[in-house]
Every structure is written in C-alpha cells, then in structure tokens.
Amino acid sequence: MNWLTNKILPKFGIKLTDAKDTPDNLWIKCPECSQMLFHSELATNLKVCVHCDHHMRLGPTERFEMLFDEGKYDVIELPEVQVDPLKFRDTQKYTDRLKAARNKTKDKDAMLVAHGSIGATSAVVGVQNFNFMGGSLGMAVGEAIIAASKLAILQKAPLILFTAAGGARMQEGILSLMQMPRTTVAVQRLKEAKLPFIVVLTDPTTGGVTASYAMLGDFQISEPGALICFAGPRVIEETIREKLPEGFQRAEFLLEKGMLDMVVHRQSLKETLARIIDLIANQKKAEIVTPDFAKKTETDTAEKPATE
C-alpha cells in the first residue's frame, strides 16, 4: 500500500468510479429464438416475441386484463381446501412448496376465476397459472372449476377456461386424480344448462388436465405452438423408439388431425372469443324476423290464372 492510498483516499471516503446500478429487468430473452426483447415492448405485444412470434406464458391477471372489456373484472372468492391432507414430503415438505409458490405468484393456488364482459357479453373466465407448481391439478383447482361452473350457471353466462398445466399434483395423490371426474361433472352441468363451455389451451397443457376438462369444450381453441398432450414427446420417443413427426403434439399438428377447432393468435383472441360467445350465448334471444317484402299473402300464394 503506497502513501497516496494510505493517506489520501481514506480521507475522502468515496468511490470515484461508482456507477449507477442498472435494472436487471429491462430485457427479456426469448426462450425460442434467444433474441433480447425490451420488456415494455414485449408487454405491449401481449408477451409475443416480435422476432419469432413465440407466445410466452401469461399469468391470470395478465389474461384477465387482456380479455375483459376495458380491463374491468371481478375475481371471485374460491372455496378453501385442506392443506397437505396426505402429509406429503419428497425432497421438501409439500407445505413448504406451497408457501414458496404463493410467495412467488401472490396467489393461493394455480387457478383464478373472474367474471365480467367480453364484447359486451357476460362471461366467466378461469385461468390456470403455470408458475404455480406447474399449474398442477389439485383439490384447489378442482374446486375453482366447480365454482366457476356454478357461477356461469347462476349468471347464465358462458364459461371460458384457459388451461396450462403439467398434469395432476402428485403431492395430493388420489385426491388430485379425483378432480378429473369432479371437473367433468361440472362441465356436464354446463351442458345440461345449455351454456357454452370454451377451452383455450395454452403452452403447455398435459397429463390429467388434457385427460379431463381441457378436451371437453364445445369449442377447442389453442394459441400457436402450444404443447398439448397426455405424455410428452420425449417420453413417447423413448417408449416406441421411433422418431416422431416434426411438430408432433403442437397446436398446429392437432388442428390438422381434427383435435382442435382453431388456432388463434393472441392478438386476435379477444375478438374471436367475443364473436363466438355472441353467436352462441345470444342465440336464444335472437328472433328470426321475416322482412315484409318476403312475406307471402293468400293472394300471392293462390294460383294465378293463365294469361293469353
């Protein structure tokens, strides 16, 4: 240590080379094309990459704001369920995993339900959050779907579900698998009430979710490039030991095979859903009006005498 460092700098007590801290959330890397995207530009584009058109995952709040008219909606209170009924533990306690997921997402579980208007027509919307333990189907999600179904029947409104899940929640065992028939019954009640049930499958929708309510919609819609399957392509390849077709189990592949009704870009999703629920939900209210010029009178229908 020389005399300048020892005698001079400590007297000032400042760092002459300090630089302002740069925020670490200004740029986001696209998981598909690896391009760096400015976060405000990405938000404006509804989290769709401007370079490769990759649709990134959206949380429930983002979905609701994008979907409902003027971003106005009401989130409903969902039934409470027993926490960790099996006292499950793997590398850590299930209660600890739940706590971490709740701190991360600020939500109680993997689904939120809200109601409002879409294109001036009332609708109930449920959104699965993949960031909450992979959007896994557990007792809380089952209760959320049942509550959404009851609310839709009460309001005589269509139910729209956005699915995103890795399957059933293993930490709840058989109680998780029981949600598959329970949610199927909830969907059946909608059909008995003659109310539309629309499913929008987002990336990824797999496992027990695909094997139950995700494939029971009156309309099956998907976002571009979404992975939709029961078992993933890697598992199937390792099982059958064959190379799978390109795009296997992606939304466009399923559309080609007749498993989906349409694949809709996120920019056009609200408009498409508004048009669908307007056509279906208001069908009963619409009256067939025959214009005056098309009405036939007795004179018109009588056989006219032949003229010379």
C-alpha positions in Angstrom: 0.0 0.0 0.0 1.6 3.3 -1.1 1.4 6.6 0.8 -1.3 8.0 -1.6 -3.7 5.1 -1.0 -3.0 5.1 2.7 -3.1 8.9 3.4 -5.3 10.5 0.8 -8.2 8.2 -0.3 -9.4 7.2 3.1 -9.9 10.8 4.0 -12.5 11.3 1.2 -14.5 8.2 1.9 -16.0 8.0 -1.6 -15.5 5.8 -4.6 -14.6 7.8 -7.6 -15.6 5.0 -10.0 -19.1 4.4 -8.7 -21.7 3.7 -11.5 -25.4 3.7 -11.2 -27.0 0.2 -10.8 -28.6 -0.9 -14.0 -32.0 -2.6 -13.5 -31.9 -6.3 -14.4 -35.5 -6.5 -15.7 -35.1 -4.2 -18.8 -34.6 -7.0 -21.2 -36.1 -10.5 -21.5 -34.6 -13.3 -23.5 -37.0 -15.1 -25.9 -36.9 -18.9 -25.0 -37.5 -19.8 -28.6 -35.2 -17.6 -30.7 -32.9 -16.3 -27.9 -33.4 -12.7 -29.1 -33.3 -10.0 -26.4 -36.6 -8.2 -26.0 -37.2 -4.9 -24.3 -39.8 -5.6 -21.5 -42.1 -2.7 -22.3 -42.2 -3.6 -26.0 -42.9 -7.2 -25.0 -45.8 -6.2 -22.7 -47.3 -4.0 -25.4 -47.2 -7.0 -27.7 -49.0 -9.2 -25.2 -45.8 -11.2 -24.5 -45.5 -12.4 -28.0 -41.9 -12.3 -29.4 -41.7 -9.7 -32.2 -38.9 -11.8 -33.9 -40.2 -15.4 -34.0 -43.9 -14.9 -32.8 -43.3 -17.2 -29.9 -46.2 -16.9 -27.4 -44.8 -16.7 -23.9 -46.8 -17.7 -20.8 -49.2 -15.3 -19.2 -50.5 -15.2 -15.6 -54.1 -15.0 -14.7 -54.1 -11.2 -14.0 -52.5 -10.5 -17.4 -55.1 -12.8 -19.1 -58.0 -11.0 -17.4 -56.7 -7.5 -18.3 -56.2 -8.6 -21.9 -59.6 -10.3 -22.2 -62.3 -8.3 -20.3 -63.7 -5.1 -21.7 -61.7 -2.1 -20.6 -59.7 -4.5 -18.3 -62.5 -4.4 -15.8 -63.4 -7.7 -14.0 -64.2 -9.1 -10.5 -62.2 -12.1 -9.1 -64.4 -14.4 -7.1 -63.5 -15.9 -3.7 -62.8 -19.6 -4.1 -63.6 -22.4 -1.6 -60.9 -23.3 0.9 -59.4 -26.8 0.7 -57.5 -28.8 3.2 -53.7 -28.1 3.1 -51.4 -31.2 2.7 -54.0 -33.8 3.7 -51.5 -36.7 3.0 -48.6 -35.0 4.9 -46.6 -35.5 1.8 -42.8 -35.0 1.6 -40.2 -35.6 -1.1 -37.1 -33.5 -1.1 -39.0 -31.0 0.9 -42.4 -30.7 2.6 -45.5 -30.1 0.4 -46.4 -27.2 2.7 -43.0 -25.6 2.0 -43.6 -25.9 -1.7 -47.0 -24.3 -1.4 -45.5 -21.5 0.6 -42.8 -20.9 -2.0 -45.4 -20.9 -4.8 -47.7 -18.5 -3.0 -44.8 -16.1 -2.3 -43.8 -16.3 -5.9 -47.2 -15.7 -7.5 -49.1 -13.9 -4.7 -52.0 -16.3 -5.4 -53.4 -19.1 -3.2 -53.3 -21.7 -5.8 -52.9 -22.5 -9.5 -56.3 -21.1 -10.8 -58.1 -17.8 -10.5 -61.7 -17.2 -11.6 -63.2 -13.9 -12.6 -66.3 -12.6 -14.3 -67.1 -9.6 -16.4 -68.0 -8.8 -20.0 -66.2 -9.7 -23.3 -67.5 -7.8 -26.3 -70.4 -6.6 -24.1 -71.5 -10.2 -23.3 -71.2 -11.5 -19.8 -68.7 -14.3 -19.3 -67.0 -16.3 -16.5 -63.2 -17.0 -17.1 -60.9 -19.3 -15.3 -57.1 -19.2 -15.8 -54.5 -21.7 -14.7 -51.2 -20.3 -13.7 -48.3 -22.5 -14.8 -45.9 -20.5 -12.5 -47.8 -22.0 -9.5 -46.3 -25.5 -9.2 -46.6 -26.1 -13.0 -50.4 -25.2 -12.9 -50.9 -28.7 -11.5 -54.5 -30.0 -11.0 -55.1 -30.4 -7.2 -58.1 -30.0 -4.9 -58.0 -26.2 -5.1 -58.1 -26.2 -8.9 -60.9 -28.7 -8.9 -62.9 -26.5 -6.5 -62.1 -23.5 -8.6 -63.6 -25.1 -11.8 -66.7 -26.3 -9.9 -67.2 -22.8 -8.5 -66.7 -21.3 -12.0 -69.3 -23.7 -13.4 -71.8 -22.8 -10.7 -71.3 -19.1 -11.3 -71.7 -19.5 -15.0 -75.0 -21.3 -14.5 -76.2 -18.7 -12.0 -75.4 -15.9 -14.4 -76.5 -17.9 -17.5 -73.1 -17.0 -19.0 -70.5 -18.9 -21.0 -67.5 -20.4 -19.2 -64.1 -20.0 -20.7 -61.1 -21.9 -19.3 -57.5 -21.2 -20.1 -55.5 -24.3 -19.4 -51.8 -24.5 -18.7 -50.6 -27.5 -16.6 -48.1 -30.2 -16.2 -50.8 -32.6 -15.1 -52.2 -33.7 -11.7 -50.5 -32.6 -8.5 -48.5 -35.7 -7.2 -48.3 -34.3 -3.7 -52.1 -34.8 -3.3 -52.1 -38.4 -4.7 -55.5 -39.9 -5.3 -57.2 -36.7 -4.1 -55.7 -35.0 -7.1 -56.9 -37.7 -9.5 -60.4 -37.4 -8.1 -60.6 -33.9 -9.5 -60.7 -35.3 -13.1 -64.2 -36.8 -12.7 -65.4 -34.0 -10.5 -64.5 -31.3 -13.1 -66.1 -33.5 -15.8 -69.3 -33.5 -13.9 -69.1 -29.7 -13.6 -68.7 -29.4 -17.3 -71.7 -31.7 -17.8 -73.8 -29.5 -15.7 -73.0 -26.6 -18.0 -74.1 -28.6 -21.0 -77.3 -29.6 -19.3 -77.9 -25.9 -18.7 -77.2 -25.3 -22.4 -74.4 -22.9 -21.7 -71.3 -22.8 -23.9 -68.0 -24.2 -22.5 -65.0 -22.9 -24.3 -61.5 -24.1 -23.7 -58.4 -22.2 -24.7 -55.4 -24.5 -24.5 -52.1 -22.7 -23.9 -48.5 -23.9 -23.6 -48.2 -26.5 -22.0 -51.4 -28.4 -21.4 -50.6 -32.0 -20.5 -51.3 -35.0 -18.3 -54.6 -35.3 -16.3 -55.8 -31.9 -17.4 -55.7 -32.9 -21.0 -57.4 -36.2 -20.0 -60.3 -34.4 -18.4 -61.9 -30.9 -18.8 -59.3 -29.5 -21.2 -60.7 -31.6 -24.1 -64.4 -31.3 -23.3 -65.1 -27.9 -24.7 -67.8 -27.0 -27.1 -65.1 -25.0 -28.8 -61.4 -26.2 -28.6 -59.1 -23.2 -29.3 -55.3 -23.0 -28.9 -52.6 -20.5 -29.1 -49.9 -21.1 -31.7 -47.2 -23.5 -30.9 -48.8 -24.8 -27.7 -47.7 -28.2 -26.5 -50.9 -30.3 -25.9 -50.6 -33.9 -24.9 -51.0 -36.5 -22.2 -47.4 -37.8 -22.2 -44.7 -35.6 -23.6 -42.9 -36.3 -26.9 -39.7 -37.3 -25.2 -41.4 -40.0 -23.2 -43.2 -41.3 -26.3 -40.0 -41.4 -28.3 -38.2 -43.3 -25.6 -41.1 -45.8 -25.3 -41.7 -46.6 -29.0 -38.1 -45.9 -30.0 -39.1 -44.1 -33.2 -38.5 -40.6 -34.4 -41.7 -38.5 -34.1 -43.1 -36.2 -36.9 -42.0 -32.6 -36.8 -44.3 -30.5 -34.7 -45.8 -33.6 -33.0 -48.3 -32.7 -30.2 -48.1 -29.0 -31.1 -51.3 -27.0 -31.7 -51.0 -26.9 -35.4 -50.4 -30.6 -35.6 -53.6 -31.3 -33.5 -55.6 -28.8 -35.6 -54.6 -30.8 -38.7 -55.7 -34.0 -37.1 -59.1 -32.7 -36.0 -58.4 -32.4 -32.3 -58.8 -28.6 -32.3 -61.4 -26.2 -33.8 -58.9 -23.4 -34.4 -55.5 -22.0 -33.6 -55.8 -18.2 -32.8 -53.0 -15.7 -32.4 -53.1 -13.9 -29.1 -53.6 -10.5 -30.8 -56.9 -11.9 -32.2 -58.0 -14.0 -29.2 -60.3 -11.5 -27.5 -62.1 -10.6 -30.8 -62.5 -14.3 -31.6 -63.9 -15.2 -28.2 -66.3 -12.2 -28.3 -67.6 -13.3 -31.6 -68.1 -16.9 -30.5 -69.9 -16.1 -27.3 -72.0 -13.5 -29.0 -73.2 -16.1 -31.6 -73.8 -18.8 -29.1 -74.9 -17.1 -25.9 -77.3 -14.7 -27.6 -78.7 -17.3 -30.0 -81.8 -17.9 -27.8 -82.5 -14.2 -27.6 -82.3 -13.6 -31.3 -85.6 -13.7 -33.1 -86.0 -14.6 -36.8 -87.6 -11.6 -38.4 -89.1 -12.1 -41.8 -88.9 -8.8 -43.8 -92.2 -7.5 -45.2 -91.2 -8.0 -48.8 -90.6 -11.7 -48.1 -94.0 -12.3 -46.5 -96.5 -14.1 -48.7 -100.2 -13.3 -48.7 -103.1 -15.6 -49.7 -103.3 -13.7 -52.9 -99.7 -14.3 -53.7 -99.9 -18.0 -52.9 -103.0 -18.5 -55.0 -102.5 -19.9 -58.4 -102.6 -17.1 -60.9 -104.8 -17.6 -64.0 -103.0 -18.1 -67.2 -102.8 -15.1 -69.4 -103.1 -15.1 -73.2 
